[in-house]
């Protein structure tokens, strides 16, 4: 089979030098008391930034790409202390902007513009479908196989929730259910934390998730999987149709990690090898109770589990709220020399492993240039505990957001004093002149 390194090679590995800054634009001072996700979307000659300003008000900035001047509009929503409450946007085929965010087990918060690309015409839409919209979390817009706009979110709370998918009708400007039932059903006993859907080189949308029984993050268990060609009809890794909603008992279990077994939502990744086989990377505790990175690869319709790391460290996470991650990992990627897997560790640092594609054993490491220009990683604030927040833009590539905040505080309020507002900036990045040649 033809190797797919040219399809899967990450840009970070292709670059020999870090990107350079073409220009930077100040957007607005923003709240710095805790981290929460902002969004940068560049599409159709326009650029939009969604964020919380220095007064914690949800705000959208827009500009034409040929202009360096922003138009700013505040929306009637205000973030408190919850780091779950990120903002996300999408632009439909007619140019109308959709925005959702500031939701953690609260009624749906959704805005849409009345005119294409015009943020001054944002209106609060009180309902999409009108059902299962009172306890919403984790909003996400995505495009289906025909470019259709889809919206997904969790209905319920951590430990007891269902995953909902909606479909937008361009002609009527109305939402309806993409699926007749929720995608997953926690049966009031658990909920699924999804990673994906991610369109793979094999033409399937791949989705993995962990089940979680309570708000305690230690109660994640049973890494699970499904795939689909159209986001409507789903099947197992062996090609067996899956009846919706998916419950724990009819899940395609990748790895039956038990409760308190070292599996956590937010640290599962989807990747592919050169033969287009899906590879799921995650971590769990080994037989000695140490936390290790594992990869599960789909081989001949069955999951084969490979232990990757050999660390003498246990990440003993537990409790609720937004927690700092001591271990991070990327998805497996294929290049002309084999497979790569990126990682970060509070004790062992960070890097990229070279994996032998046949055995999945570590065969060395890959040296790569920094992901960001060094200027972006240097703190400007002198306030103790501040961190740099960097986000890649979506849509047209080459843009990034930068601001500074304190770290997460498990979504609890902090006593003053608080840091001064940070300047939110948009950066246009590109390869150096030498690399372009």
C-alpha positions in Angstrom: 0.0 0.0 0.0 1.2 3.5 -0.8 2.7 5.3 2.2 0.9 8.4 3.3 3.6 10.4 4.9 3.0 13.3 2.5 -0.7 13.4 3.8 0.0 13.0 7.5 3.3 14.9 8.0 2.8 17.6 10.6 3.8 21.1 9.7 5.9 21.3 12.9 8.1 18.4 11.6 8.4 19.8 8.1 9.8 23.1 9.3 13.5 23.3 10.0 13.3 26.7 11.7 10.6 28.3 13.9 8.1 30.6 12.2 8.7 34.3 12.1 6.3 37.1 12.9 5.0 39.0 9.8 3.0 41.4 11.9 1.0 41.7 15.2 -2.2 43.5 15.9 -3.5 44.5 19.3 -7.2 43.5 19.7 -8.2 44.4 23.2 -7.2 44.2 26.9 -8.7 40.9 28.3 -9.4 39.3 31.6 -6.3 37.6 33.1 -7.6 36.1 36.3 -8.0 32.6 34.9 -7.7 30.9 31.5 -10.6 30.3 29.3 -10.5 29.5 25.6 -10.8 32.2 22.9 -11.4 31.7 19.2 -9.8 33.1 16.1 -11.4 32.4 12.7 -10.1 33.7 9.4 -12.4 33.0 6.4 -13.6 34.6 3.1 -11.3 37.6 3.5 -12.5 38.3 7.0 -11.0 37.7 10.5 -13.0 37.3 13.7 -11.9 37.0 17.3 -14.2 35.9 20.1 -13.0 36.5 23.7 -13.8 37.9 27.1 -12.7 41.5 27.6 -11.1 43.1 30.6 -14.6 43.3 32.3 -15.2 39.6 31.4 -17.8 40.5 28.8 -18.2 38.2 25.8 -16.8 40.3 22.9 -16.3 39.8 19.1 -13.8 41.7 17.0 -13.8 41.7 13.2 -11.7 43.1 10.4 -11.2 42.8 6.7 -7.8 41.2 6.2 -6.5 44.2 4.3 -7.4 46.4 7.3 -5.5 46.7 10.5 -8.5 48.2 12.4 -10.9 46.2 14.5 -14.6 46.6 15.0 -15.6 45.4 18.5 -19.1 44.3 19.7 -20.0 43.2 23.2 -22.6 40.4 23.6 -24.9 40.0 26.6 -22.9 37.2 28.4 -20.3 37.4 31.1 -17.8 34.8 32.3 -17.3 34.1 35.9 -14.5 31.7 37.1 -15.1 28.6 35.1 -12.4 27.6 32.7 -14.8 25.3 30.9 -16.6 28.3 29.4 -14.7 28.7 26.1 -16.1 30.5 23.0 -16.4 28.9 19.6 -17.5 30.3 16.2 -18.4 29.1 12.7 -19.4 30.7 9.4 -22.0 29.1 7.3 -22.1 28.8 3.5 -24.0 32.1 3.3 -21.6 34.0 5.5 -23.7 34.2 8.6 -21.6 33.9 11.8 -22.6 31.4 14.5 -21.3 31.7 18.0 -21.7 29.7 21.2 -19.9 29.6 24.5 -19.8 30.5 28.2 -21.7 27.2 29.0 -21.1 24.7 31.7 -24.3 23.0 32.6 -26.4 26.1 31.8 -29.1 26.8 29.3 -27.9 27.1 25.7 -26.0 30.3 24.8 -26.1 30.8 21.0 -25.8 33.9 18.9 -26.1 34.4 15.1 -25.7 37.4 12.9 -28.6 38.8 10.9 -26.3 39.8 8.0 -23.4 38.0 6.6 -20.0 38.8 8.2 -21.6 41.7 10.2 -20.9 41.3 13.9 -23.1 44.3 14.7 -26.1 42.2 13.7 -25.5 39.4 16.3 -28.7 38.3 17.9 -29.3 35.9 20.8 -31.2 32.9 19.5 -33.0 31.4 22.6 -33.2 27.9 21.2 -31.9 25.7 18.4 -34.4 22.8 18.6 -36.0 23.6 21.9 -35.4 20.3 23.7 -32.5 19.2 25.9 -31.0 22.7 25.9 -31.1 23.5 29.6 -27.8 21.9 30.8 -25.4 22.5 27.9 -21.6 22.1 27.9 -18.8 21.7 25.4 -20.3 23.4 22.3 -18.6 22.6 19.0 -19.3 23.5 15.4 -18.1 21.2 12.6 -18.7 20.6 9.0 -20.2 17.4 7.6 -19.1 15.4 4.5 -21.1 17.8 2.2 -19.9 20.9 4.1 -23.1 21.1 6.1 -22.9 23.0 9.4 -23.3 20.7 12.5 -23.4 21.7 16.2 -22.7 19.2 19.0 -22.8 19.6 22.8 -23.3 17.7 26.0 -26.7 17.7 27.6 -26.4 17.1 31.3 -23.5 17.2 33.7 -20.3 15.4 34.3 -21.2 11.8 35.3 -24.7 12.0 33.9 -25.1 13.4 30.3 -25.9 12.7 26.7 -24.2 13.9 23.5 -26.4 15.8 21.1 -25.8 16.6 17.4 -27.8 19.2 15.5 -27.9 20.1 11.7 -28.4 23.6 10.3 -30.6 24.2 7.3 -29.2 27.0 5.2 -32.5 27.7 3.4 -34.7 27.9 6.4 -32.0 29.1 8.8 -33.3 26.6 11.3 -31.7 23.8 13.3 -32.9 20.2 13.6 -31.5 17.0 15.1 -28.9 15.4 12.9 -29.6 12.1 14.8 -33.0 10.9 16.0 -31.6 10.1 19.4 -28.6 11.4 21.4 -25.3 9.9 20.1 -24.4 8.6 23.6 -26.7 7.9 26.5 -25.2 7.9 30.0 -28.4 6.4 31.5 -28.2 8.9 34.3 -25.1 7.0 35.6 -22.3 8.4 33.5 -21.4 10.6 30.5 -19.1 10.3 27.5 -16.2 12.7 26.9 -15.7 12.8 23.2 -12.5 13.4 21.1 -13.5 14.0 17.5 -15.2 13.3 15.1 -12.0 13.5 13.1 -11.9 12.8 9.3 -9.2 10.3 8.6 -7.3 9.5 5.4 -9.5 6.4 5.0 -12.6 8.6 4.4 -14.2 7.7 7.8 -15.0 10.1 10.7 -13.3 8.6 13.8 -14.5 9.3 17.3 -13.1 8.1 20.7 -14.3 8.8 24.2 -14.0 7.9 27.8 -16.9 7.2 30.1 -17.0 9.0 33.4 -19.2 8.2 36.4 -19.0 11.3 38.6 -17.6 14.8 38.5 -14.4 13.3 40.0 -12.0 13.0 37.0 -10.5 9.8 38.5 -13.8 8.0 37.5 -13.0 7.9 33.8 -13.0 4.4 32.4 -13.5 2.3 29.2 -11.9 4.0 26.3 -14.4 3.6 23.4 -14.6 4.1 19.7 -17.0 4.5 16.7 -16.6 5.5 13.1 -18.9 6.8 10.3 -18.9 7.9 6.7 -21.7 10.4 7.1 -21.9 11.2 10.8 -25.4 9.6 10.8 -24.7 5.9 10.5 -22.1 4.6 12.9 -20.2 1.4 13.2 -17.7 -0.4 15.4 -14.0 -0.9 14.4 -15.0 -4.3 12.9 -17.6 -2.7 10.7 -20.7 -3.8 12.7 -23.5 -1.2 12.8 -24.0 0.6 16.1 -27.5 1.3 17.3 -27.9 4.7 18.7 -27.8 5.9 21.4 -24.5 4.2 22.3 -24.5 3.0 25.9 -21.6 1.5 27.9 -22.9 -2.0 27.3 -22.9 -1.7 23.5 -19.7 0.4 23.1 -16.8 -0.7 21.0 -14.3 -0.8 23.9 -10.7 0.0 22.8 -9.2 -0.6 26.2 -11.3 -1.5 29.3 -9.5 0.8 31.6 -11.2 0.6 35.1 -12.2 3.5 37.2 -9.1 5.1 38.8 -7.0 3.3 36.2 -5.2 6.5 35.0 -7.5 7.3 32.1 -8.6 10.9 31.8 -10.9 12.9 29.4 -9.0 15.4 27.4 -6.0 13.2 26.9 -7.1 10.9 24.2 -5.8 11.5 20.6 -6.7 10.1 17.2 -3.9 9.4 14.7 -3.0 7.2 11.8 -0.1 5.1 10.5 1.2 5.0 7.0 -1.3 2.2 6.1 -4.2 4.4 7.2 -4.9 2.4 10.3 -6.3 4.4 13.1 -4.2 4.7 16.2 -5.5 6.0 19.6 -3.0 7.4 22.0 -3.9 7.8 25.7 -2.4 7.1 29.1 -3.3 4.8 32.0 -1.6 3.2 35.0 0.6 0.2 34.4 0.7 -2.9 36.5 3.0 -1.2 39.0 0.7 1.8 39.3 2.8 4.2 37.2 1.2 6.4 34.5 2.3 5.4 31.0 1.4 6.4 27.5 -0.2 3.7 25.4 -1.3 3.4 21.8 -4.1 1.2 20.6 -4.0 0.4 16.9 -6.7 -1.2 14.8 -5.2 -4.3 13.2 -7.5 -6.5 11.1 -10.6 -5.3 12.8 -9.2 -5.7 16.4 -7.5 -3.4 18.8 -4.0 -4.2 19.8 -2.6 -2.3 22.8 1.1 -1.1 22.9 2.8 0.4 25.9 5.0 3.3 24.7 6.6 5.0 27.7 8.6 3.6 30.7 8.2 6.3 33.3 8.7 6.0 37.0 5.9 8.4 37.9 2.3 8.2 38.9 0.0 11.1 38.0 -2.6 10.7 40.7 -5.3 13.1 39.5 -8.7 13.3 41.2 -11.5 15.7 42.0 -13.6 18.1 39.9 -13.1 21.4 38.1 -10.4 22.4 35.6 -7.1 20.8 36.6 -3.6 21.4 35.4 -2.4 18.5 33.2 0.9 16.9 34.3 1.1 14.7 31.1 0.2 15.7 27.6 0.3 13.7 24.3 -0.4 14.2 20.6 -1.8 11.9 18.0 0.4 9.4 16.1 1.5 10.7 12.7 3.3 9.1 9.8 6.2 10.6 7.8 8.7 9.1 5.4 10.8 7.7 8.3 8.1 6.0 10.3 5.7 7.2 13.0 6.0 10.0 15.5 4.3 10.7 18.8 4.7 14.0 20.8 4.5 14.1 24.6 5.0 16.4 27.5 5.6 15.4 31.2 5.9 17.4 34.4 9.0 15.3 35.4 10.5 14.1 32.1 10.0 17.2 29.9 8.7 17.1 26.4 9.7 15.9 23.0 8.8 13.7 20.0 9.4 10.0 19.9 10.2 8.1 16.7 8.2 4.9 16.8 8.9 1.7 14.8 5.8 1.2 12.8 5.8 -2.5 13.1 6.5 -2.9 16.8 5.4 0.5 18.1 8.5 0.6 20.2 10.4 3.9 20.7 13.2 3.9 18.0 14.6 7.3 18.8 13.6 10.9 19.0 12.9 13.7 16.5 14.4 17.1 16.8 12.1 19.9 15.7 12.1 23.6 15.6 10.1 25.5 18.3 6.4 25.6 17.4 6.3 29.4 18.1 8.6 32.3 17.6 10.6 32.8 20.8 9.2 36.3 21.2 5.7 34.9 21.8 6.7 32.7 24.7 8.2 35.4 26.8 6.0 36.7 29.6 5.3 40.4 29.7 3.4 40.5 33.0 5.3 40.7 36.3 2.4 39.3 38.3 3.3 36.1 40.0 1.9 32.9 38.4 1.1 34.3 35.0 1.3 32.1 31.9 1.4 32.7 28.2 -1.7 31.5 26.3 -1.2 30.7 22.6 -3.8 29.4 20.2 -3.7 28.6 16.5 -6.3 30.2 14.4 -8.9 28.2 12.4 -9.7 28.6 8.8 -7.0 30.3 6.8 -3.7 29.1 8.2 -0.8 31.2 9.6 -2.6 33.2 12.3 -2.4 32.9 16.1 -3.7 34.4 19.3 -1.6 35.4 22.3 -2.6 36.7 25.8 -1.5 36.1 29.4 -3.5 34.7 32.4 -3.1 33.0 35.7 -3.3 29.2 35.6 -6.5 27.2 36.3 -7.9 27.2 39.8 -10.4 24.3 39.6 -13.0 26.8 38.5 -13.0 28.4 42.0 -12.9 32.2 42.5 -9.6 33.8 43.4 -9.2 36.4 46.1 -7.8 39.7 45.0 -5.4 41.2 44.0 -5.9 40.1 40.5 -3.5 40.7 37.6 -4.0 43.7 35.3 -5.7 42.9 32.0 -3.5 41.4 29.4 -3.3 42.6 25.8 -4.9 40.1 23.3 -3.0 40.1 20.0 -3.3 38.5 16.7 -0.1 37.4 15.0 0.5 36.6 11.4 3.2 33.9 11.2 5.1 32.6 8.3 8.2 30.6 7.5 11.5 32.5 7.3 12.7 33.7 3.9 15.4 31.0 4.0 12.8 28.3 4.7 10.5 29.5 1.9 13.3 28.9 -0.6 
